[in-house]
Amino acid sequence: MNYKSIKKWLLRSVLALIVLSITSFIWMNYQVNRMWGAHTKIVDHRKFQVPQLKLAIINAHVLSESGEQMIPNQTVVIEQGKITFIGPRPSNLTGTHIIDAQGQYLIPGLIDSHVHLWQSPNDLLLYLANGVTHIRELNGSEEHLQWKKEIKQGRIGPDMFVASGRLNSNSPLKGWFDHWTAKITSVHDQEHAETVVQASYDKGYDAIKVYTFLDKEHFFAVEAAAKKIDMPLLGHIPISIGLENILNSDLKELAHTEELVKALNREFGGYNTPNVNEFLQFVENRSEDVANQLLENNIAVISTQWLMESFSKQKIELNSTLKKVELAYVNPGITEAIHPSIRVMGWLPEVNIYRLPDDYPSEELAGNRIYWETYAKANQILIKAMAKKGVDVLAGTDANIPVAVPGFSIHDELQSLTQAGMSPVQALISATAVPAQRMKIKSGKIAVNYQADLLLLNANPLEKIENTKTIESVITNGRLVNRKQIDEILSAVKEANDDSRTVDISEY
């Protein structure tokens, strides 16, 4: 083979390698986006668009501004998206769309304080259909900021609070890979931490979210940068920091009660099956002091209790657990993931991120269950202590993490909160007034001049918290979505999901 032939062969080989690399990247990028829900059929939200109306809800039991009681035979008038009147029915309601709510109960729209939309815009419709009029996205992207902007401009959907992407410490190369595959924002050094915070502020994010593996130096750099521009800091307790440092930091909101459980477990020295009772007693003993410190430092805690309770079931009884949730409404890209070897956020048995492997020793199953049931119980102990002390507990679900179904999961969470020791009043306030106050928005209460974000229910949630599911109508910023439209929304999302599935879920 002469020189020219060798040169031609090498050139062709290099070109072939480049083409193969580009093709492989395009294919992998497609699969990654699909895993986060990007390629599921999108429902046309415009066909569910409804205008703001002048509304009068008459003869209703209306939740008091304190959230502690229902006031009978009330009229609530809504104009241009705001509540303008509450009281006995006025004599003149000319030009008003009247809703007779005889025997029904009016409460504020629900707020899910911890969700993950990923790349699944149909979830916005699911939230609204389940009475969630505000969501707090705690791993935000520029796509989420765009959806937030569109909703402010009138698109049907819940109002959105969008925190930055999760901040971890990483090298630039690993940071790029984690951002691409796992939606994690990486911090390389202290100077870069300041750049990330400022960029998040400039793009319009509502808060900075710190994550588990943020280095101590990087955390303090993020904290200082956020404080300088008065940007809220929330998230996990970085392992490098520890509980005491966090309690005295500018991080004013923990993303999970379990962050406290993890910190207490480290303090305890690590519990296991033989010493679970000792660990629970340790948590009980520390719970009042932890609650007092949270209160003194004005730190709120998002609950995500129902998800914690699901862990022991997902690990051992996944099939029966999937049958108990509204799986048909979850974006199939998210549930199906990519491959069992890439367990990022899958739901179904082969890809579920929590399910124990088939070869897990049978003699260890009982111990595993005890371990995770103890974990959930420790969360319950802390929630009960926080509720007793008056710590701001925010009902949040971590929706789209297996197996918390967007929209539906907030109702499960409220039940878990009452089972943990909250009263129905406390649980409902944790999903309405408290998060609204933390976000400094005029919502979460039925009060004059507040945004008209409301739910009309067929049963009283103060008697049984599960009555939040008895939704007759949703009002979001003065836009009425009735039961017929709610059912149409749910059908449309399910149909879009069914059209996009590659795995049969009929057994669930």
N, C-alpha and C positions, 0 to 999 in steps of 0.2 A: 504494500500500500504506500503510495507516494505522499509527499507532504501535503499537497492540495486535498487529497482524499481524506487524510487524517483531520485536516483543518475543517473540512466540510462536515465530517462525521461528528467532531467535537461541537461544532456550532449547532448542528441539528439536535444533539443530545442536550445541550444547554437549553435550547429553545423548548424542547420537549419537557425538560424538568421544570422550566418556568411555567409552562402551560399547565402541567400537572399540579404544581404548587398552587397556582391561582385557582384552578378548578376545585382543588381540595379545600382551599380556604372558603371559597364561595359556598360549597356544599356544607361545610362545617358551620359557617356563619348562619346559613339557612336553618340548620338543625338547632343551633343555640337559640335563635330567635323563636323558632317553633316551640321549644321547651318552655319559653317564658310566655307563650300564648299569642305570639304575633301573627301566626298564619291561620288562626281560627276565623271562620266566616264572621264578618262584622255585621251586627244588626243595624239597620238604618234608624238611628235614634230620632230622625226628623219626623217619622210618622207617629211618634208619641208626643210630639211637641204640643204643649198646651199654653194658652196665653194667661197672663195675670188678669184676674177678674176682681170686681168688687163683690165680695162674698159675705154672707151672713150665715153663721152656723147657729141655729136656734134650738132651744129646749135641750141643751147638752149638759151633761155633768162635766164640769171644767176643772182641771187640776189647778189648785191654788198656786199663787206665785211662789209660795214657800215649798211647794211640791208635797205637802203633807196630807192634803185632803182633797176630796172632790166636792165642788160646789154645784148643787143642782140647779136646773132651770135657768141656765145662763145663755146669753147671746154673745157671740164673738164676731165682730165686724172687721173685715180685711179690705184694705184699699192699697193699690200700688205696692203690693208685697209686704205691707206692714199691718200689724194689729192696731186698729184705731179706736176700738170700743170693746169693753167687757162689762156685762151687767144684764139687768132685765131687758127684755126685748123693747127696742125703741119703737115709737109709733110710725115713723116714716122710714121704710126701706125700699123706696121706689128706685128702680134701676139696679137692684141688687140681686145677685143669684143666691137664692135661699136654699140651705141644706137643713132639712128637719132631722135633728139628731136625737129625737126622742128615744130614751133608753140606751143611749150611747155615751162614750167617754172620750173627752178630748184631752190629749197630752201633747207635750212638745215632741217634735221629731227627734229620733234617736241619733246619737253620735257614736260612731265606732272610732275609738281613739288610737287604734293600731291596726292598719291594714297594709296589704301589699297588692297593688294593681298589676305589677309587672308590665306586660305588654298586652293587657286584656281589657279593652275599653267597654266590652259588653257588661263587665262587672258594675259599671256605673249605673246601669239600668237595674241590675240585681239589687243594689243597695236601696235605690228608691222604692222598688217594689216591696221591699221588706221594712219600709218605714224609716230608713236611715237617710236623714237629710243633710248630714255632715260626715265626712270621713277625714281621717288624718293619715296620710300616706307617709310611712316612716322609712322609706328607702327610695327617695324621689329621683326622678329623671326629668330631662327637658320635655319629654313627651307628656309627662304628668303635668308639668307647668302649662303646657299648651291646652290640655283638657280643662285645667282649672280656669284658664282665661276664657275658654269657650263657654263654660258653665256660667261664669260671671256675665257673659254677654247674652245669656238666655238659653243656651243648650240645656236640654232636660238632663238632670242628674243632680247628685248631692254636691253641696258646696265642699271645697277641698282645701285642706291645710297640707302643704307639701314640705316635708323635711328633706335635707340633702341626702345623698347616698351615704351608706354606712362608711365611716372612716376607720380604716385599719392602717397599720404601719407595714410597708412593703418596699422592696426595691422597685425601680422603675419598670423593669421587665416583668416581674411577677405582678406588679400593680396593673400593668396593661392587661395581662392575662386574666386576672381576677375581675377586672372591670368588664371585660368582654364576656366571660363565662358565668360569673357569679354576681354581677351587679354591685360590686364593692368598689368604693373610691379609696385610693391608696395615698398615704402620706409618706414621703421619702425622707424628709428632714424638717427641722423647725421652720426654716424659711418657706419651704413648700407648704407647711401647715397653714401659715398665714395667707399664702396665695390661694389655697383651696377655700378657706373661709371667706375671703373677700370675693372670690369668683362666685361662690354660692349666694352670697348676699346680692351681688350685681345681677345675677340671673333671676332673682325673685323668690328664692327658697325662704320658707317661713322659720326654719330652725336648722341647726347643725346636729347631726346624729353621730355620736361617737360609738365605736364598736369594741368588741371584746379584746382584740389584739392590737390596740393602739398603745404604742410605747409611752412610758411615763413622760418623757421630755416632749414628745409630740402632743400628748394630751394637754400639758400646761401651755404649749404654744397655741393650740387650738382654743383653749379656754381664754387666753389673753386676747387673741385676735377677735373672738366672738364678743368679748366684753367691750372691746374698743368701739365696736360698731353696734352695740346693744342688740345682738342677735342671740335668741334663746339657744341653750345647749341642752340636749336630751340624749337618751340612749342607754347603753349597757354600762356596767361597771368594768372598765378595762382591768384585766388580771394584774397589770403592772401597778395599778393604783391602790386598790383595796377599799373596803367599806368606809373606814373612818375618813380617809382623804376625800372620798366622794361626798360624804355627808357635809363636808365643810367647803365644797367647791361651788362653782357657779353652775354646775349641772343641776337643774331644778326639776327634772322629770326622768324617772326611771322607766324604761320601756316595758319591763315585766316585773311582777312580784318575784319571779324566780331569780332575778338578779340578786335579790336579798338572800334567797335560799342558798344560792351558790356561794355568796360571800360568807354566810354563816357556816356553811359546810367546810369551807377552807379554815375558818376559825376553829371549828370543832375538831378538825384533823382528818376529816373524811369519814362518812358513815358507810356502813355496809350491812348486809342482811342480819348478822348477829347483834348489832348494836343500834337498830332502828329506833327502839323505844328510848334509848338514851339520847339519841339525836333529836327526836321530837320533843323530849323534855327540855333539851338545851335550847331549841328554837322557842319553846313556850317561855322559858326563863328570860330569853333575850328580847322577846317580841315587844314588850312594853317599852323598854329602853330605846329600841330601834324606832318604834312609832313616835316616841317623844322627840327623838333627834330629827326625824323627818318633818315633824310638825314645826319644831323650832327653826329649821332651816328652809321652811316653805317648799319642801320637795314633794311633788306629786308622784304617784306610782300607778302605772297602767297594769290592769289585772291579768289578762290572758289566762285565767284560771281553768276554763273549760279545756283549753288545749293541753294544759299540764295533766289534767285528768284523763286525757285521751292517750297519753304515751304508753301506759301499761297495756292498754287494749290494742293499740296499733302494733305493738311489738309481738304479741302472742295471738291476738284474735282479730287480725286485720280484716278478713273477709266479712265477718259479722259486723265489724265497726263501719265498714264502707256501706253496708246495707242500711245503717241507721242515719246516715247523712244524705243530704240532697245532692248526690254525686252528679246527677244529670245536668245540673246547672253550672258545674265547674268547667272552666276552659279545658278541653281535652288535651291541648298541647301541654298544659301544666300537669294534668293527671298522668299522662302517658310518658312524659319526660323523653329521654333519648334511648338509653340503653342501661341495663342493670349495672354496668361497670361505671356509669357516670350518675351517681346518686346525689343529685343536687337538690331537687325539690319535687320528686315524683310522688304520686299518691297510690297508684295501683300496685298489686302485690310484687311484681317483678322489679319495680323501680322505687318502691316506697322507701323513704329515707330513715324511717324508724323501725320497720319490720326486722325481726331477728332472722338471720340466715337459716336455711333449712337444716344445716348441720350443727346448729346450736345444741349443746349438750342437754338432753331432756331432763337430766337430774338438776340442772341449774335454772329451769324455767320458773319454778316456784319462787326462788330467790330473786330472780329478775323482776317478777311481778311485785313482790314485797318492796323491792328497792324503789320502783317507780310510783307505787301507791303511797309510799312514805314521802316521796318528793312532792306529790300533789297535796298530801296532808300538811306538809310544812308550809306550803303556799297558803292553804286555808287558815292555818294558825296566824300567819302574818296579816292576812286580809281582815280577819276578825279583830285583831289588835288595832290595826290602822283605822278601821271603821269606828271602833269604840273611842279612840283618841281624837277622831275628827281629821285625820290625814286625808288629803284629797286623793281619793281612789278614782281612777278613770277607767270605765269599762272599755276594754279593748280586746280584740280577738286574735290578732296576728293572721287575719284572713288570707287565704291562699297558701298558708303553710298547712301541710296535711294534718288533720282533715277538717279545717275550719272553712266552711263554705261562705264566700262573700255574701253579705246581706243576712243570710239565715243565721250565721254564727252569733250575732249580737244577742239574739233571743236565748240561745243556749248559754251564753256568758252570763246573762242576767240571772238565769236559774242557778248557775253555779255559784254566783255571788251570794244569793240567799241561802244556799246550802252551806256556804262557808261562814254564815253568821250575820250577814247583812239583812236588814228588814227590806220588804219590797220598796218602801219609800227611799231608803238609802241606795238600793240598787238602781232604781229609776233615776235618781238624781245623779248617780255616777255616769249615766249615759245621756244626760241632758244638761242640767245647770252647771255642774262642776267643770266639765271640759269646756263649756262655752265661756265660763268665767276665766279659765286659764288661757284661753285663746283671745280674750278680751273682745268678744263679739256679742252683739245684742240678739242672742238666740238662746235656746235651751230653757226658756220660761214662757208661760202664757201671760204676757204683760203688754200694756199699751206702749206703742212705739218700738216694740220688738219685731224682728223679722218673723213673718208668718210661716214658720216651719212646724207643722202640726201633724198629728195622727188622730184619726177618728176610729175608735175601737168599739167592738161589740160587747166587751166585758171589762171589768174594772181591774187594772193591773196592781192596784194597791191591796186588793184582796188576794190575788194570785199573780205573781210576776209573769207567769207564762201567758197571761192574757194579753201581753204585748203582741202576741201573734194574731190576735183577732182583728186584723186590720180591715176596715171598711173603705177608708180613703186616706190618701196622703196629700198633704199640702206643702209644697216646697217653694219658698219665697213667693207665696200668694198664688201659686199655680196648682190647681186641683187635679189630682189623678185619682179617679174613682176605681172601685173594685173591678169593674169590667176591663178598664185599661191596665190595671195591675196584672190581671190574668193574661191579657194579651202580651204584655211585656215578658212575663215568665215563659209563655209559649214560644215567643220569638227567640229568646235566648236558648232555650232547649233545642229548638229546631236548628239553629245555627250550629250549636255544638254537635248535634247528631250528624249534620252534613259534613262535619270536619273530623269525625272520629276515624281512627285506624284500629282501635281496639274495642271489641264488643264489651259493653258493661251491663248487658241485660240481666246478668245473674245478681246484680246489686240493686 
